Amino acid sequence: MREQERRQSKIIAITATFICALLLCSCGSDPGSSDSYHAEGIENYNKDVIIEKYAGDLDSDLSVFPDEILTDKTEYSADFKPNLFDTDGRMILACAYGDEQFSDEIGRLKALSKTIEYDEEQYTNNVLYDEESYNYPAYITIDGFGNTYEYALIDQSNNRVVYIYLAYPDDNVLKEYSEYVKKDMSVYKEESTWDAFSMYNHSFDGGESWVEFNNEVTMIATGDGTEDE
């Protein structure tokens, strides 16, 4: 009997060790490395590719970014890396426009909105305008919802617009792009951000669940301070 118990204990110990090893390998490796994305240079700008590849994690259709580039004075880079639970990423496009193009682009940004529908209800979110949080005036479509930020910064003196998408930005990203992130960087450390603004989401039940612009429920609050997707 004791021999059988020892064998059972040994099997349990081996199984537990194997499971722990698998978990350590998963955490230590980059499970989404084959799905990572990097682009540099305006010739590689294509937001539709990013939407198609990461639609499940973006919570956005990247409305703040232009569909086509109408100037050759540009800078562009994008990096996205899936992990076990979500996708970390950044997408930054800077465009310097002529006077007429600049005016037209500001008009486009001002008019951004999304209508979210659920059952027979609907709600329209409009883009936010903020002159305080950043080093430039900003048109904001996501302001921290789900640790994600999407906005356009307006450099009026140079007819320049910087379009930015950040998901789970770390200290390195915040340091590298310090000119383009919030003056108060402590906001990026907040853990619960489901009550932050997103043009692409709305709660029809007082914060128990959020519905995306594509009419999918994206998150349900469990009532104990945690969230389930």
Sine and cosine of phi, psi and omega as CSV:
sin_phi,cos_phi,sin_psi,cos_psi,sin_omega,cos_omega
0.00,0.00,-0.70,0.71,0.01,-1.00
-0.91,0.42,-0.59,0.81,0.02,-1.00
-0.90,0.44,-0.65,0.76,0.02,-1.00
-0.90,0.43,-0.65,0.76,0.02,-1.00
-0.90,0.44,-0.64,0.77,0.02,-1.00
-0.90,0.44,-0.64,0.77,0.02,-1.00
-0.90,0.43,-0.68,0.74,0.02,-1.00
-0.89,0.46,-0.67,0.75,0.02,-1.00
-0.89,0.45,-0.63,0.78,0.00,-1.00
-0.91,0.41,-0.67,0.75,0.02,-1.00
-0.89,0.46,-0.69,0.73,0.01,-1.00
-0.89,0.46,-0.69,0.72,-0.01,-1.00
-0.90,0.45,-0.68,0.73,0.00,-1.00
-0.90,0.43,-0.68,0.73,0.00,-1.00
-0.89,0.46,-0.71,0.71,0.00,-1.00
-0.89,0.46,-0.66,0.75,0.02,-1.00
-0.89,0.46,-0.66,0.75,0.00,-1.00
-0.89,0.45,-0.69,0.72,0.01,-1.00
-0.89,0.45,-0.69,0.72,0.02,-1.00
-0.88,0.48,-0.64,0.77,0.01,-1.00
-0.90,0.44,-0.66,0.75,0.04,-1.00
-0.88,0.48,-0.69,0.72,0.00,-1.00
-0.90,0.44,-0.67,0.74,0.01,-1.00
-0.90,0.44,-0.63,0.78,0.02,-1.00
-0.91,0.41,-0.64,0.77,-0.01,-1.00
-0.91,0.42,-0.67,0.74,-0.04,-1.00
-0.96,0.27,-0.55,0.83,-0.08,-1.00
-0.99,0.14,-0.36,0.93,0.00,-1.00
-0.99,-0.15,0.04,-1.00,0.03,-1.00
-0.96,-0.28,1.00,-0.04,-0.13,-0.99
-0.89,0.45,-0.38,0.93,-0.04,-1.00
-0.95,-0.32,0.32,0.95,-0.10,-1.00
-0.85,0.53,-0.59,0.80,0.00,-1.00
-0.93,0.36,-0.33,0.95,0.00,-1.00
-0.97,-0.22,0.12,0.99,0.03,-1.00
-0.92,0.38,0.40,-0.92,-0.07,-1.00
-0.69,-0.72,0.72,-0.69,0.09,-1.00
-0.67,-0.75,0.71,-0.70,0.06,-1.00
-0.62,-0.79,0.60,-0.80,-0.01,-1.00
-0.59,-0.81,0.66,-0.75,0.03,-1.00
1.00,-0.02,0.63,-0.78,-0.12,-0.99
-0.90,0.44,-0.40,0.92,0.03,-1.00
-0.91,0.42,-0.29,0.96,0.01,-1.00
-0.97,-0.24,0.16,0.99,0.00,-1.00
-0.96,0.28,0.86,-0.51,0.05,-1.00
-0.35,-0.94,1.00,-0.06,-0.08,-1.00
-0.93,0.36,-0.41,0.91,0.01,-1.00
-0.90,0.44,-0.57,0.82,0.04,-1.00
-0.89,0.46,-0.69,0.73,0.00,-1.00
-0.92,0.40,-0.67,0.74,0.03,-1.00
-0.87,0.49,-0.70,0.71,-0.01,-1.00
-0.91,0.42,-0.63,0.78,-0.09,-1.00
-0.97,0.24,-0.58,0.82,-0.13,-0.99
-0.82,-0.58,0.44,0.90,-0.08,-1.00
-0.81,0.59,-0.59,0.81,-0.06,-1.00
-0.93,0.38,-0.39,0.92,-0.06,-1.00
-0.94,-0.35,-0.32,0.95,-0.11,-0.99
-0.92,0.40,-0.61,0.79,-0.15,-0.99
0.81,0.58,0.60,0.80,-0.12,-0.99
-0.23,-0.97,0.43,-0.90,0.21,-0.98
-0.93,-0.36,0.32,0.95,0.07,-1.00
0.84,0.53,0.64,0.77,-0.04,-1.00
-0.85,0.52,-0.52,0.85,-0.07,-1.00
-0.92,0.40,-0.43,0.91,0.01,-1.00
-0.99,0.12,0.64,-0.77,0.01,-1.00
-0.93,0.37,0.51,-0.86,0.05,-1.00
-0.94,0.33,-0.58,0.81,0.04,-1.00
-0.68,-0.74,0.45,-0.89,-0.05,-1.00
-0.99,-0.14,0.83,-0.55,-0.08,-1.00
-0.94,-0.34,0.41,0.91,0.04,-1.00
-0.54,-0.84,0.46,-0.89,0.04,-1.00
-0.99,-0.16,0.06,1.00,0.04,-1.00
-0.99,-0.12,1.00,0.09,-0.17,-0.99
-0.65,-0.76,0.36,-0.93,0.20,-0.98
-0.67,-0.74,0.64,-0.77,-0.05,-1.00
-0.48,-0.88,0.67,-0.74,0.17,-0.99
-0.43,-0.90,0.48,-0.88,0.03,-1.00
-0.51,-0.86,0.65,-0.76,0.07,-1.00
-0.63,-0.78,0.79,-0.61,0.08,-1.00
-0.71,-0.70,0.69,-0.73,-0.03,-1.00
-0.65,-0.76,0.95,-0.33,0.06,-1.00
-0.93,0.38,0.54,-0.84,0.15,-0.99
-0.76,-0.65,-0.32,-0.95,-0.13,-0.99
-0.89,0.46,-0.55,0.83,-0.16,-0.99
-0.88,-0.48,-0.36,0.93,-0.09,-1.00
-0.33,-0.94,-0.21,-0.98,0.02,-1.00
-0.82,-0.57,0.87,-0.50,0.13,-0.99
-0.99,0.13,0.62,-0.78,-0.01,-1.00
-0.16,-0.99,0.25,-0.97,0.11,-0.99
-0.52,-0.85,0.55,-0.84,0.04,-1.00
-0.59,-0.80,0.85,-0.52,-0.09,-1.00
-0.72,-0.69,0.84,-0.55,0.01,-1.00
-0.78,-0.62,0.79,-0.61,0.06,-1.00
-0.88,-0.48,0.78,-0.63,-0.02,-1.00
-0.75,-0.66,0.76,-0.65,0.13,-0.99
-0.98,-0.21,0.82,-0.58,-0.13,-0.99
-0.93,-0.37,0.32,-0.95,0.25,-0.97
-0.96,0.30,0.18,-0.98,-0.09,-1.00
-0.83,0.55,-0.76,0.65,-0.05,-1.00
-0.92,0.38,-0.69,0.73,0.03,-1.00
-0.88,0.47,-0.66,0.75,0.00,-1.00
-0.88,0.47,-0.71,0.71,0.03,-1.00
-0.88,0.47,-0.68,0.73,0.01,-1.00
-0.90,0.44,-0.64,0.77,-0.03,-1.00
-0.94,0.35,-0.62,0.78,0.08,-1.00
-0.88,0.47,-0.65,0.76,0.05,-1.00
-0.87,0.49,-0.64,0.77,0.04,-1.00
-0.90,0.44,-0.70,0.71,-0.02,-1.00
-0.90,0.43,-0.66,0.75,0.01,-1.00
-0.87,0.50,-0.51,0.86,-0.11,-0.99
-1.00,0.00,-0.02,1.00,-0.06,-1.00
-0.89,0.46,0.68,-0.73,0.06,-1.00
-0.32,-0.95,0.30,-0.95,0.09,-1.00
-0.65,-0.76,0.71,-0.70,0.09,-1.00
-0.98,-0.21,0.85,-0.53,0.00,-1.00
-0.98,-0.22,0.74,-0.67,-0.03,-1.00
-0.85,-0.53,0.60,-0.80,0.06,-1.00
-0.47,-0.88,0.82,-0.57,-0.15,-0.99
0.80,0.60,-0.88,-0.48,-0.01,-1.00
-0.96,-0.28,0.18,0.98,0.00,-1.00
-0.98,-0.20,0.41,-0.91,0.12,-0.99
-0.49,-0.87,0.44,-0.90,-0.03,-1.00
-0.54,-0.84,0.66,-0.75,-0.01,-1.00
-0.94,-0.34,0.84,-0.55,0.11,-0.99
-0.99,-0.15,0.70,-0.71,0.09,-1.00
-0.96,-0.27,0.45,-0.89,0.04,-1.00
-0.84,0.53,0.57,-0.82,0.06,-1.00
-1.00,-0.05,0.54,-0.84,0.11,-0.99
-0.90,-0.43,0.77,-0.63,-0.13,-0.99
-0.67,-0.74,0.85,-0.53,0.02,-1.00
-0.97,-0.25,0.04,1.00,-0.15,-0.99
-0.94,-0.35,-0.62,0.79,-0.22,-0.98
-0.96,0.27,-0.47,0.88,-0.09,-1.00
-0.90,-0.44,0.08,-1.00,0.04,-1.00
-0.97,0.25,-0.19,0.98,0.05,-1.00
-0.72,-0.69,0.37,-0.93,0.17,-0.99
-0.85,0.53,0.58,-0.82,-0.12,-0.99
-0.73,-0.69,0.65,-0.76,0.23,-0.97
-0.98,-0.20,0.87,-0.49,-0.20,-0.98
-0.91,-0.42,0.79,-0.62,0.09,-1.00
-0.96,-0.29,-0.44,0.90,0.16,-0.99
-0.68,-0.73,0.77,-0.64,-0.07,-1.00
-0.83,-0.56,0.78,0.62,0.07,-1.00
0.95,-0.30,-0.13,0.99,0.00,-1.00
-0.85,0.52,0.84,-0.54,-0.04,-1.00
0.88,0.47,0.53,0.85,0.00,-1.00
0.86,0.51,0.55,0.84,-0.02,-1.00
-0.82,-0.57,0.56,-0.83,-0.04,-1.00
-0.69,-0.72,0.73,-0.68,0.05,-1.00
-0.62,-0.78,0.81,-0.59,-0.11,-0.99
-0.24,-0.97,0.23,-0.97,0.08,-1.00
-0.82,-0.57,0.78,-0.63,0.03,-1.00
-0.99,-0.15,0.70,-0.72,-0.10,-0.99
-0.95,-0.30,0.94,-0.33,0.08,-1.00
-1.00,-0.10,1.00,0.07,-0.14,-0.99
-0.87,0.50,-0.64,0.77,-0.10,-0.99
-0.93,0.38,-0.36,0.93,-0.02,-1.00
-0.89,-0.46,0.21,0.98,-0.04,-1.00
0.79,0.62,0.66,0.75,-0.15,-0.99
-0.87,-0.50,0.65,-0.76,0.08,-1.00
-0.83,-0.56,0.74,-0.67,0.07,-1.00
-0.92,-0.39,0.89,-0.46,-0.03,-1.00
-0.99,-0.17,0.73,-0.69,-0.14,-0.99
-0.67,-0.74,0.70,-0.72,0.20,-0.98
-0.79,-0.62,0.81,-0.59,0.03,-1.00
-0.76,-0.65,0.76,-0.66,0.10,-1.00
-0.84,-0.55,0.87,-0.50,-0.01,-1.00
0.79,0.61,0.82,0.58,-0.03,-1.00
-0.91,0.41,0.73,-0.68,0.04,-1.00
-1.00,-0.08,0.00,-1.00,-0.07,-1.00
-0.88,0.48,-0.57,0.82,0.00,-1.00
-0.91,0.42,-0.68,0.73,0.03,-1.00
-0.91,0.41,-0.70,0.72,-0.01,-1.00
-0.89,0.46,-0.61,0.79,0.02,-1.00
-0.94,0.33,-0.69,0.73,-0.05,-1.00
-0.90,0.43,-0.59,0.81,-0.06,-1.00
-0.91,-0.41,0.60,0.80,-0.09,-1.00
-0.85,0.53,-0.49,0.87,0.01,-1.00
-0.92,0.39,-0.41,0.91,-0.16,-0.99
-0.93,-0.37,0.02,1.00,0.03,-1.00
-0.96,-0.27,0.03,-1.00,-0.09,-1.00
-0.90,0.43,0.56,-0.83,0.04,-1.00
-0.87,0.49,-0.66,0.75,0.03,-1.00
-1.00,-0.05,1.00,-0.07,-0.08,-1.00
-0.96,0.27,-0.16,0.99,0.00,-1.00
-0.90,0.43,-0.40,0.92,-0.01,-1.00
-0.89,0.45,-0.42,0.91,-0.02,-1.00
-0.97,0.26,-0.13,0.99,0.02,-1.00
-1.00,-0.05,-0.13,0.99,-0.04,-1.00
-0.91,0.41,0.71,-0.71,-0.09,-1.00
-1.00,0.02,-0.65,0.76,-0.01,-1.00
-0.98,-0.22,0.94,-0.34,-0.11,-0.99
-0.81,-0.58,0.32,0.95,-0.07,-1.00
-0.95,0.30,-0.25,0.97,0.04,-1.00
-1.00,-0.08,0.07,1.00,0.03,-1.00
-0.98,0.22,0.24,-0.97,-0.09,-1.00
-0.97,0.24,0.67,-0.74,0.24,-0.97
-0.59,-0.81,0.79,-0.61,0.06,-1.00
-0.91,0.42,-0.35,0.94,-0.14,-0.99
-1.00,-0.08,-0.03,1.00,-0.08,-1.00
-0.70,-0.72,0.46,-0.89,0.10,-1.00
-0.44,-0.90,0.57,-0.82,0.08,-1.00
-0.98,-0.22,0.82,-0.57,0.03,-1.00
-0.99,-0.11,0.01,1.00,-0.07,-1.00
-0.76,-0.66,0.53,0.85,0.09,-1.00
0.96,0.28,0.40,0.92,0.08,-1.00
0.98,-0.21,0.06,1.00,0.06,-1.00
-0.97,0.25,-0.53,0.85,0.03,-1.00
-0.50,-0.87,0.40,-0.91,0.03,-1.00
-0.85,-0.53,0.65,-0.76,0.01,-1.00
-0.93,-0.36,0.74,-0.67,0.00,-1.00
-0.98,0.18,0.20,-0.98,0.04,-1.00
-0.88,0.48,-0.39,0.92,0.05,-1.00
-1.00,-0.04,0.25,0.97,0.11,-0.99
0.95,0.32,0.34,0.94,0.09,-1.00
-0.99,-0.15,0.65,-0.76,0.09,-1.00
-0.96,0.27,0.85,-0.53,-0.12,-0.99
-0.99,-0.17,-0.38,0.92,-0.07,-1.00
-0.33,-0.94,0.64,-0.77,0.06,-1.00
-0.82,-0.58,0.80,-0.60,0.05,-1.00
-0.97,0.26,0.71,-0.71,-0.06,-1.00
-1.00,0.06,-0.19,0.98,0.02,-1.00
1.00,-0.08,-0.16,0.99,0.01,-1.00
-0.92,-0.40,0.32,0.95,0.05,-1.00
1.00,-0.05,-0.05,1.00,0.04,-1.00
-0.96,-0.29,0.16,-0.99,-0.01,-1.00
-0.78,-0.62,0.61,-0.79,0.11,-0.99
-0.89,-0.45,0.69,-0.72,0.06,-1.00
-1.00,-0.01,0.00,0.00,0.00,0.00
